[in-house]
């Protein structure tokens, strides 16, 4: 276990063992941290995790109450926005506009549909 300082107190990072691929135990797949609940129910999400999940002040998270635990995860809208920004940057680097990408996708879908369902039109006399 690794000590983790919080407001002058040492809080411990606890590796959690769970079954990974192939049924082997792994301490890497799931991480837990003990955090203190402060006034008005506030907690502090560790900085490395905020960075990993793109959380900053004002970010929305979803808190789910399950039978015996609380689960907190980033709101998917923000994840989607981040993904779209990365896609836009990648397209821009390659000199492709979103319109070009969408038009190309429509053409590919039409060709795929014709190949997959070519017999359908002839069966119905079209």
Backbone as a chain_set.jsonl record, in Angstrom:
{"seq": "XXXXXXXXXXXXXXXXXXXXXXXXXXXXXXXXXXXXXXXXXXXXXXXXXXXXXXXXXXXXXXXXXXXXXXXXXXXXXXXXXXXXXXXXXXXXXXXXXXXXXXXXXXXXXXXXXXXXXXXXXXXXXX", "coords": {"N": [[0.847, -1.186, 0.0], [0.42, 2.259, -0.647], [1.28, 5.253, 0.951], [-0.743, 8.188, 1.099], [-0.944, 11.534, 1.184], [-3.367, 13.678, 2.7], [-4.582, 16.729, 3.456], [-2.736, 16.942, 5.624], [-3.037, 14.488, 6.85], [-2.372, 10.985, 6.642], [-3.599, 9.035, 4.166], [-4.508, 5.89, 2.956], [-3.734, 4.232, -0.08], [-5.445, 1.63, -1.435], [-4.768, -1.381, -2.87], [-6.932, -3.251, -4.87], [-7.856, -6.524, -5.175], [-8.97, -8.479, -7.835], [-10.638, -10.756, -10.053], [-9.018, -11.092, -13.083], [-8.267, -11.161, -16.605], [-8.342, -14.437, -17.846], [-8.887, -15.493, -15.357], [-7.033, -14.843, -13.415], [-5.715, -13.248, -10.49], [-5.628, -9.739, -10.074], [-4.168, -6.63, -9.273], [-4.226, -4.342, -10.629], [-6.354, -3.719, -12.285], [-8.466, -2.518, -10.923], [-8.782, 0.262, -8.862], [-8.699, 1.682, -5.637], [-9.31, 4.37, -3.416], [-9.143, 5.71, -0.208], [-11.064, 8.292, 0.9], [-11.876, 11.293, 2.648], [-15.051, 12.244, 3.877], [-16.26, 15.409, 3.873], [-17.539, 18.536, 5.253], [-20.918, 19.159, 4.358], [-21.009, 16.896, 2.783], [-18.926, 16.786, 0.963], [-16.301, 15.472, -1.095], [-12.912, 14.837, -2.098], [-11.683, 14.208, -5.239], [-8.896, 12.404, -6.208], [-6.14, 14.082, -7.782], [-4.685, 12.744, -9.954], [-6.676, 11.054, -10.906], [-8.7, 12.855, -11.594], [-7.419, 14.115, -13.708], [-7.076, 11.92, -15.446], [-9.725, 11.312, -16.16], [-10.611, 13.652, -17.202], [-11.754, 15.628, -15.555], [-12.669, 18.708, -14.141], [-13.058, 21.775, -12.261], [-16.478, 22.308, -11.982], [-17.162, 20.266, -13.694], [-19.482, 17.704, -14.522], [-20.572, 14.86, -12.753], [-21.835, 11.543, -12.389], [-23.61, 10.099, -9.801], [-24.306, 7.043, -8.505], [-26.454, 5.118, -6.576], [-26.059, 1.985, -5.479], [-26.905, -1.326, -4.299], [-25.139, -1.839, -1.992], [-23.217, 0.105, -2.212], [-21.736, 3.188, -3.424], [-21.384, 4.575, -6.627], [-19.385, 6.504, -8.663], [-19.099, 8.299, -11.609], [-17.768, 9.881, -14.608], [-19.884, 12.148, -16.37], [-21.4, 11.116, -19.325], [-21.839, 12.869, -21.455], [-19.819, 14.782, -21.344], [-17.644, 13.105, -21.801], [-18.215, 12.32, -24.395], [-18.073, 14.793, -25.7], [-15.331, 15.313, -25.392], [-14.286, 13.167, -26.871], [-15.291, 13.806, -29.412], [-13.895, 16.189, -29.856], [-11.265, 15.189, -30.043], [-11.534, 13.598, -32.341], [-12.17, 15.58, -34.222], [-9.772, 17.039, -34.205], [-8.001, 15.098, -35.202], [-9.071, 14.708, -37.771], [-8.698, 17.265, -38.805], [-5.897, 17.407, -38.846], [-5.415, 15.642, -40.925], [-6.52, 16.962, -42.992], [-9.229, 16.697, -43.589], [-12.629, 17.482, -43.831], [-15.545, 17.606, -41.685], [-17.905, 17.415, -43.128], [-17.021, 16.211, -45.512], [-16.255, 13.744, -44.478], [-18.731, 12.716, -43.535], [-20.211, 12.653, -45.949], [-18.702, 10.795, -47.374], [-19.103, 8.565, -45.752], [-21.846, 8.154, -46.099], [-21.929, 7.429, -48.764], [-20.473, 5.036, -48.647], [-22.168, 3.502, -47.01], [-24.4, 3.309, -48.695], [-23.355, 1.838, -50.864], [-22.68, -0.524, -49.513], [-25.226, -1.336, -48.679], [-26.435, -1.835, -51.168], [-24.911, -4.034, -52.031], [-25.442, -5.93, -50.016], [-28.245, -6.194, -50.055], [-29.027, -6.575, -52.694], [-30.579, -8.46, -54.082], [-33.062, -8.064, -53.048], [-34.472, -5.892, -54.219], [-34.968, -6.898, -56.799], [-36.627, -9.039, -56.199], [-38.974, -7.777, -55.534], [-39.8, -6.631, -57.835], [-38.549, -4.276, -58.595]], "CA": [[0.0, 0.0, 0.0], [1.175, 3.491, -0.759], [0.657, 6.35, 1.708], [-1.239, 9.271, 0.258], [-1.267, 12.616, 2.137], [-4.546, 14.512, 2.481], [-4.756, 17.713, 4.518], [-1.901, 16.644, 6.776], [-3.243, 13.13, 7.336], [-1.992, 9.975, 5.674], [-4.694, 8.176, 3.741], [-3.864, 4.785, 2.256], [-4.24, 3.714, -1.34], [-5.626, 0.204, -1.201], [-4.93, -2.146, -4.102], [-8.055, -4.169, -4.77], [-7.651, -7.702, -6.002], [-10.151, -9.031, -8.47], [-10.301, -11.674, -11.132], [-8.755, -10.447, -14.359], [-8.321, -12.046, -17.756], [-7.854, -15.775, -17.568], [-9.184, -15.88, -13.997], [-5.922, -14.532, -12.52], [-5.934, -12.089, -9.627], [-4.921, -8.559, -10.546], [-4.349, -5.434, -8.457], [-4.1, -3.209, -11.528], [-7.583, -3.446, -12.992], [-9.376, -1.71, -10.114], [-8.056, 0.999, -7.831], [-9.539, 2.334, -4.642], [-8.673, 5.303, -2.508], [-9.98, 6.136, 0.909], [-11.126, 9.748, 0.988], [-12.688, 11.754, 3.773], [-16.248, 13.013, 3.578], [-16.172, 16.654, 4.642], [-18.797, 19.247, 5.459], [-21.895, 19.125, 3.268], [-20.841, 15.687, 1.982], [-17.901, 16.956, -0.079], [-15.111, 14.622, -1.141], [-11.933, 15.283, -3.082], [-11.237, 13.169, -6.158], [-7.453, 12.595, -6.376], [-5.747, 14.783, -9.011], [-4.404, 11.872, -11.101], [-7.935, 10.536, -11.44], [-9.367, 13.972, -12.272], [-6.721, 14.266, -14.991], [-7.362, 10.75, -16.293], [-11.104, 11.338, -16.634], [-10.93, 14.97, -17.731], [-12.625, 16.356, -14.634], [-12.168, 19.967, -13.601], [-14.115, 22.457, -11.518], [-17.695, 22.475, -12.771], [-17.486, 19.041, -14.429], [-20.586, 16.946, -13.95], [-20.37, 13.433, -12.569], [-23.059, 10.824, -12.037], [-23.485, 9.321, -8.575], [-25.315, 5.987, -8.534], [-26.576, 4.348, -5.342], [-26.353, 0.574, -5.701], [-27.325, -1.963, -3.054], [-24.257, -1.626, -0.84], [-22.11, 0.993, -2.555], [-21.957, 4.353, -4.278], [-20.503, 4.567, -7.791], [-19.254, 7.844, -9.222], [-18.406, 8.262, -12.889], [-17.955, 11.105, -15.393], [-21.087, 12.195, -17.199], [-21.023, 10.699, -20.682], [-21.875, 14.001, -22.38], [-18.483, 15.35, -21.357], [-16.769, 12.143, -22.456], [-18.52, 12.401, -25.815], [-17.506, 16.047, -26.191], [-13.883, 15.111, -25.483], [-14.043, 12.277, -28.0], [-15.534, 14.571, -30.638], [-12.777, 17.114, -30.025], [-10.115, 14.416, -30.523], [-11.815, 13.22, -33.723], [-12.047, 16.795, -35.031], [-8.34, 17.343, -34.335], [-7.403, 14.101, -36.098], [-9.528, 15.025, -39.127], [-8.044, 18.512, -39.21], [-4.512, 17.067, -39.168], [-5.398, 14.944, -42.21], [-7.118, 17.828, -44.004], [-10.566, 16.208, -43.927], [-13.694, 18.201, -43.12], [-16.611, 16.742, -41.181], [-18.836, 17.215, -44.244], [-16.414, 15.198, -46.39], [-16.317, 12.465, -43.774], [-20.112, 12.257, -43.53], [-20.595, 12.308, -47.318], [-18.026, 9.534, -47.687], [-19.769, 7.503, -44.994], [-23.143, 7.906, -46.73], [-21.654, 6.677, -49.993], [-20.069, 3.683, -48.252], [-23.363, 2.793, -46.547], [-25.238, 3.022, -49.867], [-22.71, 0.735, -51.588], [-22.819, -1.721, -48.684], [-26.639, -1.723, -48.728], [-26.681, -2.42, -52.488], [-24.29, -5.356, -52.066], [-26.106, -6.812, -49.06], [-29.662, -6.383, -50.343], [-29.251, -6.422, -54.145], [-31.657, -9.355, -54.503], [-34.328, -7.605, -52.481], [-35.162, -5.057, -55.191], [-35.452, -7.736, -57.903], [-37.727, -9.854, -55.69], [-40.176, -6.949, -55.46], [-40.079, -6.069, -59.151], [-38.026, -2.905, -58.744]], "C": [[0.884, 1.237, 0.0], [0.513, 4.574, 0.086], [0.318, 7.502, 0.784], [-1.676, 10.408, 1.173], [-2.506, 13.406, 1.736], [-4.685, 15.425, 3.68], [-4.011, 17.337, 5.783], [-2.092, 15.262, 7.355], [-2.786, 12.161, 6.255], [-3.206, 9.083, 5.41], [-4.047, 7.105, 2.863], [-4.556, 4.452, 0.958], [-4.299, 2.201, -1.186], [-5.737, -0.513, -2.546], [-6.051, -3.165, -3.917], [-7.813, -5.328, -5.713], [-8.982, -8.161, -6.571], [-9.711, -9.953, -9.589], [-10.143, -10.899, -12.432], [-8.912, -11.447, -15.481], [-7.725, -13.394, -17.387], [-8.074, -16.218, -16.133], [-8.073, -15.591, -13.006], [-6.25, -13.296, -11.694], [-5.089, -10.929, -10.127], [-5.203, -7.387, -9.619], [-4.337, -4.189, -9.328], [-5.448, -2.79, -12.111], [-8.548, -2.546, -12.225], [-8.556, -1.022, -9.035], [-9.066, 1.638, -6.894], [-8.689, 3.319, -3.859], [-9.658, 5.599, -1.398], [-9.907, 7.656, 0.951], [-12.059, 10.111, 2.137], [-13.909, 12.502, 3.262], [-16.205, 14.235, 4.484], [-17.542, 17.296, 4.772], [-19.645, 19.219, 4.194], [-21.682, 17.952, 2.324], [-19.779, 15.773, 0.902], [-16.78, 15.944, 0.056], [-14.167, 15.21, -2.175], [-11.517, 14.083, -3.92], [-9.749, 13.409, -6.388], [-7.106, 13.184, -7.751], [-5.43, 13.844, -10.172], [-5.683, 11.304, -11.735], [-8.724, 11.629, -12.14], [-8.74, 14.171, -13.645], [-7.091, 13.139, -15.947], [-8.748, 10.836, -16.921], [-11.559, 12.72, -17.104], [-11.874, 15.776, -16.865], [-11.938, 17.624, -14.157], [-13.328, 20.635, -12.868], [-15.306, 22.699, -12.436], [-18.062, 21.255, -13.603], [-18.632, 18.317, -13.734], [-20.21, 15.476, -13.867], [-21.714, 12.826, -12.19], [-22.758, 10.002, -10.797], [-24.647, 8.334, -8.544], [-25.29, 5.248, -7.207], [-26.971, 2.927, -5.726], [-26.654, -0.036, -4.345], [-26.448, -1.61, -1.864], [-23.086, -0.706, -1.148], [-22.587, 2.181, -3.368], [-20.946, 4.282, -5.412], [-20.545, 5.962, -8.401], [-18.535, 7.72, -10.551], [-18.686, 9.54, -13.67], [-19.224, 11.015, -16.231], [-20.683, 11.957, -18.642], [-21.023, 11.851, -21.68], [-20.479, 14.61, -22.482], [-17.494, 14.402, -22.02], [-16.969, 12.213, -23.959], [-17.937, 13.671, -26.415], [-15.999, 15.93, -26.354], [-13.514, 14.234, -26.656], [-14.227, 13.023, -29.321], [-14.42, 15.572, -30.908], [-11.54, 16.398, -30.558], [-10.307, 13.99, -31.973], [-11.643, 14.427, -34.642], [-10.585, 17.159, -35.243], [-7.657, 16.389, -35.305], [-7.804, 14.365, -37.545], [-8.819, 16.257, -39.668], [-6.589, 18.255, -39.614], [-4.395, 16.409, -40.535], [-6.041, 15.764, -43.322], [-8.5, 17.377, -44.46], [-11.591, 17.008, -43.134], [-14.74, 17.196, -42.654], [-17.606, 16.434, -42.29], [-18.31, 16.139, -45.191], [-16.507, 13.812, -45.76], [-17.731, 11.887, -43.825], [-20.588, 11.862, -44.924], [-19.959, 10.986, -47.729], [-18.679, 8.361, -46.983], [-21.109, 7.149, -45.633], [-22.957, 7.092, -48.005], [-21.28, 5.229, -49.668], [-21.268, 2.872, -47.778], [-24.258, 2.408, -47.72], [-24.658, 1.853, -50.661], [-22.876, -0.576, -50.825], [-24.248, -2.25, -48.729], [-26.948, -2.405, -50.056], [-26.115, -3.834, -52.565], [-25.075, -6.346, -51.207], [-27.53, -7.166, -49.481], [-29.979, -6.259, -51.831], [-30.414, -7.286, -54.631], [-33.026, -8.885, -54.042], [-35.123, -6.799, -53.496], [-35.726, -5.905, -56.323], [-36.619, -8.611, -57.461], [-39.048, -9.097, -55.688], [-40.47, -6.236, -56.759], [-39.577, -4.653, -59.348], [-36.768, -2.915, -59.549]], "O": [[1.968, 1.243, 0.584], [-0.691, 4.799, -0.04], [1.019, 7.753, -0.196], [-2.678, 10.273, 1.874], [-2.674, 13.759, 0.569], [-4.885, 14.955, 4.8], [-4.563, 17.398, 6.881], [-1.368, 14.888, 8.278], [-2.815, 12.496, 5.071], [-3.756, 8.466, 6.322], [-3.125, 7.405, 2.105], [-5.783, 4.392, 0.881], [-3.3, 1.57, -0.843], [-6.692, -0.283, -3.288], [-6.096, -3.861, -2.904], [-7.593, -5.135, -6.909], [-9.989, -8.221, -5.866], [-8.556, -9.931, -10.015], [-11.03, -10.143, -12.828], [-9.6, -12.457, -15.337], [-6.713, -13.465, -16.69], [-7.505, -17.227, -15.716], [-8.145, -16.04, -11.862], [-6.974, -12.409, -12.145], [-3.952, -11.126, -10.556], [-6.347, -7.17, -9.221], [-4.432, -3.078, -8.806], [-5.652, -1.611, -12.401], [-9.373, -1.873, -12.843], [-7.731, -1.654, -8.373], [-10.14, 2.074, -7.308], [-7.49, 3.112, -3.67], [-10.86, 5.722, -1.63], [-8.823, 8.235, 1.028], [-12.918, 9.323, 2.534], [-13.814, 13.298, 2.328], [-16.123, 14.114, 5.706], [-18.566, 16.692, 4.45], [-19.115, 19.253, 3.084], [-22.127, 17.999, 1.177], [-19.732, 14.923, 0.014], [-16.361, 15.598, 1.161], [-14.583, 15.992, -3.03], [-11.057, 13.071, -3.391], [-9.367, 14.527, -6.734], [-7.713, 12.82, -8.759], [-5.864, 14.114, -11.292], [-5.751, 11.103, -12.948], [-9.353, 11.375, -13.168], [-9.448, 14.374, -14.632], [-7.383, 13.38, -17.119], [-8.927, 10.475, -18.084], [-12.741, 12.935, -17.372], [-12.705, 16.526, -17.379], [-10.757, 17.607, -13.811], [-14.446, 20.119, -12.858], [-15.155, 23.231, -13.536], [-19.155, 21.203, -14.166], [-18.733, 18.323, -12.507], [-19.609, 14.92, -14.787], [-22.614, 13.525, -11.725], [-21.758, 9.285, -10.752], [-25.813, 8.726, -8.554], [-24.234, 4.801, -6.76], [-28.068, 2.689, -6.232], [-26.659, 0.672, -3.338], [-26.944, -1.137, -0.841], [-22.077, -0.723, -0.442], [-23.686, 2.182, -3.923], [-19.779, 3.963, -5.185], [-21.618, 6.523, -8.625], [-17.472, 7.104, -10.622], [-19.695, 10.207, -13.444], [-19.585, 9.951, -16.732], [-19.715, 12.546, -19.121], [-20.277, 11.812, -22.658], [-20.011, 14.918, -23.578], [-16.595, 14.85, -22.732], [-16.0, 12.169, -24.718], [-17.372, 13.642, -27.508], [-15.445, 16.398, -27.348], [-12.545, 14.51, -27.363], [-13.415, 12.885, -30.237], [-14.039, 15.783, -32.06], [-10.841, 16.927, -31.422], [-9.357, 14.015, -32.755], [-11.044, 14.318, -35.712], [-10.198, 17.547, -36.345], [-6.84, 16.804, -36.127], [-6.974, 14.26, -38.448], [-8.396, 16.295, -40.823], [-6.105, 18.813, -40.599], [-3.395, 16.591, -41.23], [-6.103, 15.316, -44.467], [-8.898, 17.646, -45.594], [-11.449, 17.193, -41.925], [-14.812, 16.078, -43.163], [-18.099, 15.31, -42.384], [-19.059, 15.262, -45.621], [-16.803, 12.829, -46.439], [-17.911, 10.706, -44.123], [-21.285, 10.86, -45.081], [-20.607, 10.152, -48.361], [-18.796, 7.279, -47.557], [-21.47, 5.974, -45.702], [-23.733, 6.18, -48.29], [-21.727, 4.304, -50.346], [-21.384, 1.69, -48.1], [-24.813, 1.309, -47.744], [-25.402, 0.968, -51.085], [-23.175, -1.613, -51.417], [-24.466, -3.459, -48.808], [-27.635, -3.425, -50.088], [-26.762, -4.733, -53.101], [-25.337, -7.472, -51.632], [-27.976, -8.297, -49.289], [-31.092, -5.876, -52.192], [-31.159, -6.865, -55.516], [-34.042, -9.285, -54.609], [-36.331, -6.998, -53.625], [-36.848, -5.664, -56.769], [-37.51, -8.897, -58.26], [-40.114, -9.696, -55.824], [-41.302, -5.329, -56.793], [-40.112, -3.909, -60.17], [-36.177, -1.861, -59.784]]}, "num_chains": 1, "name": "protein.A"}
